[in-house]
Amino acid sequence: MSKRSKRTIEERLLELEARKRRADAEIRKLRARLSKEERKRDTRRKILIGAAVLAYAEKSANDGDDRNLRFVRRLVAGMSERDRAVFEGTPWHPEQENQNRLEPELDRPPGADAPTPRGGGYSSGGEGV
């Protein structure tokens, strides 16, 4: 008889149960790694979309259209106080609502090379911006 056939059923069960525990542990480890990778991808997607939205809002505000900037401010206003604090001092913070542009020099009329002081401000060049 071979060495293998001399083992008892109990010994074979113990060996199989040990292999099953090792396999289960490996499965848990791989699932955890997969989950971690997915969380990293999700976080990266959120960062990238957030950066794109902020860049778009900033560009459109610099181009004279502050609708997207106001939209971002509304989003920030709906955040928790802790999260909103991250935006303090930025053009996206809701308290910046009175500023329609990100840069003060953008309040100049189109085509103006330099600010024209008039009463401590810029010349309106006709229509207000």
N, CA, C and O atoms as a GROMACS GRO file, in nm:
protein
  516
    1MET      N    1   0.084  -0.119   0.000
    1MET     CA    2   0.000   0.000   0.000
    1MET      C    3   0.088   0.124   0.000
    1MET      O    4   0.198   0.126   0.054
    2SER      N    5   0.034   0.227  -0.062
    2SER     CA    6   0.111   0.351  -0.067
    2SER      C    7   0.097   0.426   0.064
    2SER      O    8   0.008   0.399   0.145
    3LYS      N    9   0.187   0.520   0.081
    3LYS     CA   10   0.188   0.602   0.203
    3LYS      C   11   0.058   0.682   0.214
    3LYS      O   12   0.005   0.702   0.323
    4ARG      N   13   0.009   0.725   0.101
    4ARG     CA   14  -0.111   0.808   0.099
    4ARG      C   15  -0.233   0.729   0.150
    4ARG      O   16  -0.315   0.785   0.222
    5SER      N   17  -0.244   0.606   0.114
    5SER     CA   18  -0.361   0.528   0.154
    5SER      C   19  -0.359   0.489   0.302
    5SER      O   20  -0.460   0.445   0.356
    6LYS      N   21  -0.244   0.504   0.366
    6LYS     CA   22  -0.234   0.469   0.508
    6LYS      C   23  -0.289   0.580   0.598
    6LYS      O   24  -0.316   0.558   0.716
    7ARG      N   25  -0.305   0.698   0.543
    7ARG     CA   26  -0.360   0.807   0.625
    7ARG      C   27  -0.506   0.778   0.654
    7ARG      O   28  -0.579   0.720   0.574
    8THR      N   29  -0.545   0.821   0.769
    8THR     CA   30  -0.684   0.799   0.807
    8THR      C   31  -0.772   0.906   0.746
    8THR      O   32  -0.724   1.010   0.700
    9ILE      N   33  -0.898   0.879   0.746
    9ILE     CA   34  -0.995   0.976   0.695
    9ILE      C   35  -0.987   1.104   0.776
    9ILE      O   36  -0.998   1.213   0.720
   10GLU      N   37  -0.969   1.094   0.906
   10GLU     CA   38  -0.959   1.212   0.992
   10GLU      C   39  -0.838   1.298   0.954
   10GLU      O   40  -0.847   1.421   0.953
   11GLU      N   41  -0.726   1.233   0.924
   11GLU     CA   42  -0.606   1.307   0.885
   11GLU      C   43  -0.628   1.378   0.752
   11GLU      O   44  -0.588   1.493   0.735
   12ARG      N   45  -0.691   1.310   0.661
   12ARG     CA   46  -0.719   1.373   0.531
   12ARG      C   47  -0.814   1.491   0.548
   12ARG      O   48  -0.796   1.595   0.484
   13LEU      N   49  -0.916   1.476   0.633
   13LEU     CA   50  -1.008   1.588   0.659
   13LEU      C   51  -0.935   1.706   0.720
   13LEU      O   52  -0.957   1.821   0.681
   14LEU      N   53  -0.846   1.679   0.817
   14LEU     CA   54  -0.769   1.787   0.879
   14LEU      C   55  -0.683   1.861   0.777
   14LEU      O   56  -0.675   1.984   0.777
   15GLU      N   57  -0.620   1.784   0.690
   15GLU     CA   58  -0.537   1.845   0.585
   15GLU      C   59  -0.621   1.930   0.490
   15GLU      O   60  -0.583   2.043   0.457
   16LEU      N   61  -0.734   1.878   0.447
   16LEU     CA   62  -0.822   1.953   0.356
   16LEU      C   63  -0.877   2.078   0.423
   16LEU      O   64  -0.886   2.183   0.359
   17GLU      N   65  -0.914   2.068   0.550
   17GLU     CA   66  -0.964   2.185   0.622
   17GLU      C   67  -0.856   2.292   0.636
   17GLU      O   68  -0.885   2.411   0.626
   18ALA      N   69  -0.733   2.251   0.658
   18ALA     CA   70  -0.622   2.346   0.667
   18ALA      C   71  -0.602   2.415   0.532
   18ALA      O   72  -0.582   2.536   0.526
   19ARG      N   73  -0.606   2.337   0.423
   19ARG     CA   74  -0.592   2.397   0.289
   19ARG      C   75  -0.707   2.492   0.261
   19ARG      O   76  -0.688   2.598   0.200
   20LYS      N   77  -0.827   2.454   0.305
   20LYS     CA   78  -0.944   2.541   0.284
   20LYS      C   79  -0.928   2.672   0.361
   20LYS      O   80  -0.960   2.778   0.308
   21ARG      N   81  -0.878   2.667   0.484
   21ARG     CA   82  -0.855   2.790   0.562
   21ARG      C   83  -0.752   2.879   0.493
   21ARG      O   84  -0.768   3.001   0.487
   22ARG      N   85  -0.646   2.817   0.440
   22ARG     CA   86  -0.545   2.896   0.369
   22ARG      C   87  -0.605   2.959   0.242
   22ARG      O   88  -0.578   3.075   0.212
   23ALA      N   89  -0.685   2.882   0.170
   23ALA     CA   90  -0.749   2.933   0.049
   23ALA      C   91  -0.847   3.046   0.083
   23ALA      O   92  -0.851   3.148   0.015
   24ASP      N   93  -0.926   3.027   0.189
   24ASP     CA   94  -1.020   3.132   0.232
   24ASP      C   95  -0.945   3.260   0.271
   24ASP      O   96  -0.989   3.370   0.240
   25ALA      N   97  -0.832   3.243   0.339
   25ALA     CA   98  -0.752   3.360   0.379
   25ALA      C   99  -0.700   3.431   0.255
   25ALA      O  100  -0.700   3.554   0.249
   26GLU      N  101  -0.655   3.354   0.156
   26GLU     CA  102  -0.604   3.413   0.031
   26GLU      C  103  -0.717   3.486  -0.043
   26GLU      O  104  -0.695   3.593  -0.098
   27ILE      N  105  -0.836   3.427  -0.043
   27ILE     CA  106  -0.952   3.492  -0.107
   27ILE      C  107  -0.983   3.625  -0.038
   27ILE      O  108  -1.005   3.726  -0.105
   28ARG      N  109  -0.986   3.625   0.096
   28ARG     CA  110  -1.012   3.750   0.170
   28ARG      C  111  -0.906   3.855   0.138
   28ARG      O  112  -0.938   3.972   0.120
   29LYS      N  113  -0.781   3.812   0.132
   29LYS     CA  114  -0.671   3.903   0.103
   29LYS      C  115  -0.686   3.965  -0.036
   29LYS      O  116  -0.668   4.086  -0.053
   30LEU      N  117  -0.718   3.883  -0.135
   30LEU     CA  118  -0.736   3.933  -0.271
   30LEU      C  119  -0.857   4.025  -0.283
   30LEU      O  120  -0.852   4.126  -0.354
   31ARG      N  121  -0.966   3.991  -0.215
   31ARG     CA  122  -1.085   4.077  -0.217
   31ARG      C  123  -1.055   4.212  -0.153
   31ARG      O  124  -1.100   4.316  -0.201
   32ALA      N  125  -0.979   4.210  -0.044
   32ALA     CA  126  -0.942   4.336   0.023
   32ALA      C  127  -0.855   4.421  -0.069
   32ALA      O  128  -0.872   4.542  -0.076
   33ARG      N  129  -0.762   4.356  -0.140
   33ARG     CA  130  -0.676   4.431  -0.231
   33ARG      C  131  -0.757   4.491  -0.346
   33ARG      O  132  -0.736   4.605  -0.385
   34LEU      N  133  -0.850   4.412  -0.399
   34LEU     CA  134  -0.937   4.460  -0.506
   34LEU      C  135  -1.021   4.579  -0.458
   34LEU      O  136  -1.036   4.678  -0.529
   35SER      N  137  -1.074   4.568  -0.338
   35SER     CA  138  -1.154   4.676  -0.280
   35SER      C  139  -1.070   4.802  -0.261
   35SER      O  140  -1.115   4.913  -0.290
   36LYS      N  141  -0.949   4.785  -0.213
   36LYS     CA  142  -0.859   4.899  -0.193
   36LYS      C  143  -0.828   4.968  -0.326
   36LYS      O  144  -0.827   5.090  -0.335
   37GLU      N  145  -0.801   4.888  -0.430
   37GLU     CA  146  -0.774   4.944  -0.562
   37GLU      C  147  -0.895   5.021  -0.616
   37GLU      O  148  -0.879   5.127  -0.676
   38GLU      N  149  -1.014   4.968  -0.595
   38GLU     CA  150  -1.136   5.036  -0.641
   38GLU      C  151  -1.156   5.167  -0.567
   38GLU      O  152  -1.196   5.267  -0.627
   39ARG      N  153  -1.130   5.168  -0.436
   39ARG     CA  154  -1.142   5.293  -0.359
   39ARG      C  155  -1.042   5.397  -0.411
   39ARG      O  156  -1.075   5.515  -0.420
   40LYS      N  157  -0.922   5.353  -0.444
   40LYS     CA  158  -0.821   5.446  -0.498
   40LYS      C  159  -0.866   5.504  -0.632
   40LYS      O  160  -0.853   5.624  -0.656
   41ARG      N  161  -0.921   5.417  -0.719
   41ARG     CA  162  -0.970   5.466  -0.849
   41ARG      C  163  -1.087   5.562  -0.829
   41ARG      O  164  -1.095   5.664  -0.897
   42ASP      N  165  -1.177   5.530  -0.737
   42ASP     CA  166  -1.291   5.617  -0.710
   42ASP      C  167  -1.244   5.753  -0.658
   42ASP      O  168  -1.294   5.857  -0.700
   43THR      N  169  -1.148   5.751  -0.566
   43THR     CA  170  -1.095   5.876  -0.513
   43THR      C  171  -1.030   5.958  -0.624
   43THR      O  172  -1.051   6.079  -0.632
   44ARG      N  173  -0.954   5.893  -0.710
   44ARG     CA  174  -0.889   5.964  -0.822
   44ARG      C  175  -0.994   6.024  -0.916
   44ARG      O  176  -0.978   6.137  -0.962
   45ARG      N  177  -1.100   5.948  -0.945
   45ARG     CA  178  -1.207   6.002  -1.032
   45ARG      C  179  -1.268   6.127  -0.970
   45ARG      O  180  -1.293   6.225  -1.039
   46LYS      N  181  -1.292   6.122  -0.838
   46LYS     CA  182  -1.351   6.238  -0.770
   46LYS      C  183  -1.258   6.358  -0.776
   46LYS      O  184  -1.303   6.471  -0.798
   47ILE      N  185  -1.131   6.335  -0.756
   47ILE     CA  186  -1.034   6.445  -0.762
   47ILE      C  187  -1.030   6.504  -0.902
   47ILE      O  188  -1.033   6.626  -0.918
   48LEU      N  189  -1.025   6.419  -1.002
   48LEU     CA  190  -1.017   6.467  -1.140
   48LEU      C  191  -1.143   6.542  -1.182
   48LEU      O  192  -1.134   6.648  -1.245
   49ILE      N  193  -1.261   6.490  -1.148
   49ILE     CA  194  -1.383   6.560  -1.188
   49ILE      C  195  -1.396   6.691  -1.111
   49ILE      O  196  -1.441   6.791  -1.166
   50GLY      N  197  -1.356   6.690  -0.984
   50GLY     CA  198  -1.358   6.814  -0.906
   50GLY      C  199  -1.266   6.919  -0.965
   50GLY      O  200  -1.302   7.036  -0.976
   51ALA      N  201  -1.146   6.877  -1.002
   51ALA     CA  202  -1.051   6.970  -1.063
   51ALA      C  203  -1.104   7.024  -1.195
   51ALA      O  204  -1.089   7.142  -1.225
   52ALA      N  205  -1.167   6.936  -1.273
   52ALA     CA  206  -1.222   6.980  -1.402
   52ALA      C  207  -1.335   7.080  -1.382
   52ALA      O  208  -1.342   7.181  -1.452
   53VAL      N  209  -1.424   7.053  -1.286
   53VAL     CA  210  -1.535   7.144  -1.259
   53VAL      C  211  -1.483   7.281  -1.212
   53VAL      O  212  -1.528   7.385  -1.259
   54LEU      N  213  -1.386   7.279  -1.120
   54LEU     CA  214  -1.332   7.405  -1.070
   54LEU      C  215  -1.260   7.482  -1.181
   54LEU      O  216  -1.275   7.603  -1.191
   55ALA      N  217  -1.184   7.412  -1.263
   55ALA     CA  218  -1.114   7.479  -1.374
   55ALA      C  219  -1.214   7.538  -1.472
   55ALA      O  220  -1.195   7.650  -1.520
   56TYR      N  221  -1.321   7.464  -1.502
   56TYR     CA  222  -1.422   7.513  -1.594
   56TYR      C  223  -1.494   7.635  -1.536
   56TYR      O  224  -1.517   7.733  -1.606
   57ALA      N  225  -1.528   7.629  -1.408
   57ALA     CA  226  -1.594   7.743  -1.344
   57ALA      C  227  -1.503   7.865  -1.344
   57ALA      O  228  -1.548   7.977  -1.370
   58GLU      N  229  -1.376   7.843  -1.315
   58GLU     CA  230  -1.281   7.955  -1.314
   58GLU      C  231  -1.264   8.014  -1.453
   58GLU      O  232  -1.266   8.136  -1.469
   59LYS      N  233  -1.249   7.928  -1.555
   59LYS     CA  234  -1.232   7.978  -1.691
   59LYS      C  235  -1.354   8.053  -1.738
   59LYS      O  236  -1.343   8.161  -1.796
   60SER      N  237  -1.472   7.997  -1.713
   60SER     CA  238  -1.592   8.066  -1.760
   60SER      C  239  -1.612   8.198  -1.685
   60SER      O  240  -1.659   8.295  -1.744
   61ALA      N  241  -1.576   8.202  -1.555
   61ALA     CA  242  -1.585   8.328  -1.481
   61ALA      C  243  -1.487   8.429  -1.537
   61ALA      O  244  -1.519   8.548  -1.549
   62ASN      N  245  -1.368   8.384  -1.570
   62ASN     CA  246  -1.268   8.474  -1.630
   62ASN      C  247  -1.312   8.523  -1.767
   62ASN      O  248  -1.270   8.629  -1.812
   63ASP      N  249  -1.396   8.444  -1.834
   63ASP     CA  250  -1.449   8.483  -1.965
   63ASP      C  251  -1.575   8.569  -1.952
   63ASP      O  252  -1.635   8.607  -2.053
   64GLY      N  253  -1.614   8.600  -1.829
   64GLY     CA  254  -1.728   8.689  -1.807
   64GLY      C  255  -1.858   8.618  -1.774
   64GLY      O  256  -1.960   8.685  -1.755
   65ASP      N  257  -1.859   8.488  -1.768
   65ASP     CA  258  -1.981   8.412  -1.737
   65ASP      C  259  -1.961   8.345  -1.602
   65ASP      O  260  -1.887   8.248  -1.589
   66ASP      N  261  -2.030   8.398  -1.501
   66ASP     CA  262  -2.007   8.346  -1.366
   66ASP      C  263  -2.114   8.244  -1.322
   66ASP      O  264  -2.122   8.211  -1.204
   67ARG      N  265  -2.196   8.195  -1.416
   67ARG     CA  266  -2.299   8.096  -1.379
   67ARG      C  267  -2.238   7.970  -1.319
   67ARG      O  268  -2.290   7.916  -1.221
   68ASN      N  269  -2.130   7.922  -1.379
   68ASN     CA  270  -2.068   7.799  -1.328
   68ASN      C  271  -2.002   7.823  -1.193
   68ASN      O  272  -2.002   7.736  -1.107
   69LEU      N  273  -1.945   7.941  -1.176
   69LEU     CA  274  -1.885   7.976  -1.047
   69LEU      C  275  -1.994   7.980  -0.939
   69LEU      O  276  -1.973   7.930  -0.829
   70ARG      N  277  -2.108   8.039  -0.972
   70ARG     CA  278  -2.219   8.042  -0.876
   70ARG      C  279  -2.268   7.901  -0.845
   70ARG      O  280  -2.306   7.872  -0.732
   71PHE      N  281  -2.268   7.815  -0.946
   71PHE     CA  282  -2.309   7.676  -0.926
   71PHE      C  283  -2.214   7.607  -0.826
   71PHE      O  284  -2.260   7.538  -0.735
   72VAL      N  285  -2.084   7.625  -0.845
   72VAL     CA  286  -1.987   7.564  -0.754
   72VAL      C  287  -2.005   7.620  -0.614
   72VAL      O  288  -1.996   7.546  -0.516
   73ARG      N  289  -2.030   7.749  -0.603
   73ARG     CA  290  -2.053   7.809  -0.471
   73ARG      C  291  -2.176   7.748  -0.403
   73ARG      O  292  -2.176   7.726  -0.282
   74ARG      N  293  -2.281   7.720  -0.482
   74ARG     CA  294  -2.400   7.656  -0.425
   74ARG      C  295  -2.366   7.515  -0.377
   74ARG      O  296  -2.414   7.470  -0.273
   75LEU      N  297  -2.285   7.445  -0.454
   75LEU     CA  298  -2.242   7.311  -0.411
   75LEU      C  299  -2.166   7.319  -0.280
   75LEU      O  300  -2.189   7.240  -0.188
   76VAL      N  301  -2.074   7.414  -0.271
   76VAL     CA  302  -1.993   7.429  -0.150
   76VAL      C  303  -2.083   7.470  -0.033
   76VAL      O  304  -2.064   7.422   0.079
   77ALA      N  305  -2.180   7.557  -0.059
   77ALA     CA  306  -2.270   7.602   0.048
   77ALA      C  307  -2.348   7.485   0.107
   77ALA      O  308  -2.384   7.488   0.225
   78GLY      N  309  -2.374   7.382   0.029
   78GLY     CA  310  -2.448   7.267   0.077
   78GLY      C  311  -2.362   7.165   0.152
   78GLY      O  312  -2.414   7.065   0.201
   79MET      N  313  -2.233   7.190   0.160
   79MET     CA  314  -2.144   7.096   0.228
   79MET      C  315  -2.147   7.118   0.378
   79MET      O  316  -2.196   7.219   0.427
   80SER      N  317  -2.093   7.021   0.449
   80SER     CA  318  -2.082   7.035   0.594
   80SER      C  319  -1.987   7.151   0.625
   80SER      O  320  -1.906   7.191   0.542
   81GLU      N  321  -2.000   7.204   0.745
   81GLU     CA  322  -1.914   7.316   0.785
   81GLU      C  323  -1.766   7.278   0.773
   81GLU      O  324  -1.684   7.359   0.729
   82ARG      N  325  -1.735   7.156   0.811
   82ARG     CA  326  -1.596   7.109   0.805
   82ARG      C  327  -1.545   7.109   0.661
   82ARG      O  328  -1.433   7.153   0.635
   83ASP      N  329  -1.626   7.059   0.568
   83ASP     CA  330  -1.585   7.055   0.428
   83ASP      C  331  -1.583   7.195   0.366
   83ASP      O  332  -1.494   7.227   0.286
   84ARG      N  333  -1.680   7.278   0.402
   84ARG     CA  334  -1.686   7.415   0.350
   84ARG      C  335  -1.562   7.494   0.391
   84ARG      O  336  -1.515   7.580   0.317
   85ALA      N  337  -1.508   7.464   0.510
   85ALA     CA  338  -1.390   7.535   0.560
   85ALA      C  339  -1.270   7.517   0.467
   85ALA      O  340  -1.182   7.603   0.462
   86VAL      N  341  -1.265   7.407   0.395
   86VAL     CA  342  -1.154   7.382   0.303
   86VAL      C  343  -1.153   7.487   0.191
   86VAL      O  344  -1.048   7.515   0.133
   87PHE      N  345  -1.268   7.544   0.161
   87PHE     CA  346  -1.281   7.639   0.051
   87PHE      C  347  -1.267   7.785   0.096
   87PHE      O  348  -1.273   7.876   0.013
   88GLU      N  349  -1.249   7.809   0.226
   88GLU     CA  350  -1.233   7.947   0.274
   88GLU      C  351  -1.114   8.012   0.206
   88GLU      O  352  -1.009   7.950   0.189
   89GLY      N  353  -1.132   8.137   0.168
   89GLY     CA  354  -1.025   8.211   0.102
   89GLY      C  355  -1.012   8.181  -0.046
   89GLY      O  356  -0.921   8.231  -0.112
   90THR      N  357  -1.103   8.100  -0.099
   90THR     CA  358  -1.101   8.070  -0.242
   90THR      C  359  -1.220   8.137  -0.309
   90THR      O  360  -1.316   8.173  -0.241
   91PRO      N  361  -1.215   8.153  -0.438
   91PRO     CA  362  -1.329   8.212  -0.510
   91PRO      C  363  -1.452   8.122  -0.506
   91PRO      O  364  -1.562   8.168  -0.538
   92TRP      N  365  -1.437   7.997  -0.468
   92TRP     CA  366  -1.549   7.903  -0.469
   92TRP      C  367  -1.627   7.903  -0.338
   92TRP      O  368  -1.733   7.842  -0.330
   93HIS      N  369  -1.576   7.971  -0.237
   93HIS     CA  370  -1.646   7.975  -0.108
   93HIS      C  371  -1.771   8.063  -0.122
   93HIS      O  372  -1.765   8.167  -0.186
   94PRO      N  373  -1.883   8.022  -0.063
   94PRO     CA  374  -2.008   8.097  -0.078
   94PRO      C  375  -1.998   8.242  -0.033
   94PRO      O  376  -2.070   8.327  -0.086
   95GLU      N  377  -1.911   8.274   0.062
   95GLU     CA  378  -1.897   8.412   0.107
   95GLU      C  379  -1.835   8.501   0.001
   95GLU      O  380  -1.833   8.623   0.016
   96GLN      N  381  -1.784   8.444  -0.105
   96GLN     CA  382  -1.726   8.520  -0.215
   96GLN      C  383  -1.833   8.559  -0.317
   96GLN      O  384  -1.801   8.608  -0.426
   97GLU      N  385  -1.960   8.537  -0.282
   97GLU     CA  386  -2.071   8.559  -0.375
   97GLU      C  387  -2.072   8.700  -0.434
   97GLU      O  388  -2.117   8.719  -0.547
   98ASN      N  389  -2.024   8.799  -0.360
   98ASN     CA  390  -2.026   8.937  -0.409
   98ASN      C  391  -1.924   8.961  -0.518
   98ASN      O  392  -1.930   9.061  -0.589
   99GLN      N  393  -1.830   8.869  -0.533
   99GLN     CA  394  -1.730   8.884  -0.637
   99GLN      C  395  -1.774   8.803  -0.758
   99GLN      O  396  -1.785   8.681  -0.752
  100ASN      N  397  -1.799   8.872  -0.868
  100ASN     CA  398  -1.845   8.803  -0.987
  100ASN      C  399  -1.730   8.749  -1.070
  100ASN      O  400  -1.752   8.667  -1.160
  101ARG      N  401  -1.610   8.793  -1.042
  101ARG     CA  402  -1.494   8.748  -1.117
  101ARG      C  403  -1.390   8.695  -1.020
  101ARG      O  404  -1.392   8.726  -0.901
  102LEU      N  405  -1.301   8.617  -1.071
  102LEU     CA  406  -1.194   8.564  -0.989
  102LEU      C  407  -1.080   8.663  -0.975
  102LEU      O  408  -1.007   8.660  -0.876
  103GLU      N  409  -1.063   8.750  -1.072
  103GLU     CA  410  -0.953   8.847  -1.072
  103GLU      C  411  -1.013   8.987  -1.083
  103GLU      O  412  -1.100   9.010  -1.168
  104PRO      N  413  -0.969   9.083  -1.000
  104PRO     CA  414  -1.027   9.217  -1.007
  104PRO      C  415  -1.004   9.283  -1.142
  104PRO      O  416  -1.089   9.361  -1.187
  105GLU      N  417  -0.892   9.254  -1.208
  105GLU     CA  418  -0.867   9.320  -1.336
  105GLU      C  419  -0.964   9.276  -1.444
  105GLU      O  420  -0.968   9.336  -1.551
  106LEU      N  421  -1.040   9.174  -1.419
  106LEU     CA  422  -1.138   9.128  -1.517
  106LEU      C  423  -1.262   9.217  -1.519
  106LEU      O  424  -1.346   9.204  -1.609
  107ASP      N  425  -1.275   9.306  -1.422
  107ASP     CA  426  -1.389   9.396  -1.420
  107ASP      C  427  -1.372   9.511  -1.519
  107ASP      O  428  -1.461   9.594  -1.536
  108ARG      N  429  -1.256   9.514  -1.584
  108ARG     CA  430  -1.234   9.617  -1.687
  108ARG      C  431  -1.314   9.582  -1.812
  108ARG      O  432  -1.341   9.465  -1.838
  109PRO      N  433  -1.351   9.682  -1.887
  109PRO     CA  434  -1.422   9.654  -2.012
  109PRO      C  435  -1.330   9.581  -2.110
  109PRO      O  436  -1.209   9.596  -2.104
  110PRO      N  437  -1.388   9.501  -2.198
  110PRO     CA  438  -1.307   9.431  -2.297
  110PRO      C  439  -1.224   9.529  -2.377
  110PRO      O  440  -1.272   9.636  -2.416
  111GLY      N  441  -1.099   9.493  -2.403
  111GLY     CA  442  -1.010   9.577  -2.483
  111GLY      C  443  -0.932   9.678  -2.402
  111GLY      O  444  -0.841   9.741  -2.457
  112ALA      N  445  -0.962   9.696  -2.276
  112ALA     CA  446  -0.887   9.792  -2.194
  112ALA      C  447  -0.754   9.729  -2.154
  112ALA      O  448  -0.751   9.618  -2.101
  113ASP      N  449  -0.646   9.799  -2.180
  113ASP     CA  450  -0.514   9.746  -2.149
  113ASP      C  451  -0.478   9.763  -2.003
  113ASP      O  452  -0.408   9.680  -1.946
  114ALA      N  453  -0.525   9.869  -1.942
  114ALA     CA  454  -0.490   9.896  -1.803
  114ALA      C  455  -0.611   9.957  -1.734
  114ALA      O  456  -0.697  10.016  -1.800
  115PRO      N  457  -0.618   9.945  -1.604
  115PRO     CA  458  -0.730  10.006  -1.533
  115PRO      C  459  -0.726  10.157  -1.543
  115PRO      O  460  -0.619  10.218  -1.539
  116THR      N  461  -0.842  10.216  -1.557
  116THR     CA  462  -0.852  10.361  -1.562
  116THR      C  463  -0.919  10.406  -1.434
  116THR      O  464  -1.040  10.390  -1.418
  117PRO      N  465  -0.842  10.465  -1.341
  117PRO     CA  466  -0.902  10.506  -1.214
  117PRO      C  467  -1.008  10.613  -1.236
  117PRO      O  468  -0.988  10.708  -1.311
  118ARG      N  469  -1.120  10.594  -1.171
  118ARG     CA  470  -1.226  10.693  -1.172
  118ARG      C  471  -1.304  10.671  -1.045
  118ARG      O  472  -1.380  10.575  -1.035
  119GLY      N  473  -1.286  10.756  -0.952
  119GLY     CA  474  -1.354  10.742  -0.824
  119GLY      C  475  -1.305  10.620  -0.747
  119GLY      O  476  -1.381  10.556  -0.674
  120GLY      N  477  -1.178  10.588  -0.763
  120GLY     CA  478  -1.119  10.477  -0.690
  120GLY      C  479  -1.144  10.342  -0.752
  120GLY      O  480  -1.110  10.240  -0.691
  121GLY      N  481  -1.202  10.337  -0.871
  121GLY     CA  482  -1.229  10.208  -0.933
  121GLY      C  483  -1.189  10.206  -1.078
  121GLY      O  484  -1.108  10.289  -1.121
  122TYR      N  485  -1.242  10.116  -1.151
  122TYR     CA  486  -1.214  10.105  -1.293
  122TYR      C  487  -1.322  10.176  -1.371
  122TYR      O  488  -1.436  10.187  -1.326
  123SER      N  489  -1.285  10.223  -1.486
  123SER     CA  490  -1.382  10.283  -1.575
  123SER      C  491  -1.478  10.176  -1.623
  123SER      O  492  -1.437  10.065  -1.655
  124SER      N  493  -1.604  10.209  -1.627
  124SER     CA  494  -1.702  10.108  -1.670
  124SER      C  495  -1.702  10.092  -1.820
  124SER      O  496  -1.750   9.990  -1.870
  125GLY      N  497  -1.650  10.188  -1.894
  125GLY     CA  498  -1.645  10.178  -2.039
  125GLY      C  499  -1.785  10.169  -2.100
  125GLY      O  500  -1.803  10.107  -2.205
  126GLY      N  501  -1.883  10.229  -2.036
  126GLY     CA  502  -2.019  10.225  -2.087
  126GLY      C  503  -2.103  10.131  -2.005
  126GLY      O  504  -2.153  10.169  -1.899
  127GLU      N  505  -2.121  10.008  -2.054
  127GLU     CA  506  -2.202   9.911  -1.982
  127GLU      C  507  -2.128   9.853  -1.865
  127GLU      O  508  -2.006   9.834  -1.871
  128GLY      N  509  -2.198   9.826  -1.760
  128GLY     CA  510  -2.138   9.759  -1.644
  128GLY      C  511  -2.114   9.614  -1.674
  128GLY      O  512  -2.186   9.553  -1.754
  129VAL      N  513  -2.015   9.558  -1.613
  129VAL     CA  514  -1.982   9.418  -1.637
  129VAL      C  515  -2.042   9.333  -1.530
  129VAL      O  516  -2.026   9.211  -1.533
   0.00000   0.00000   0.00000
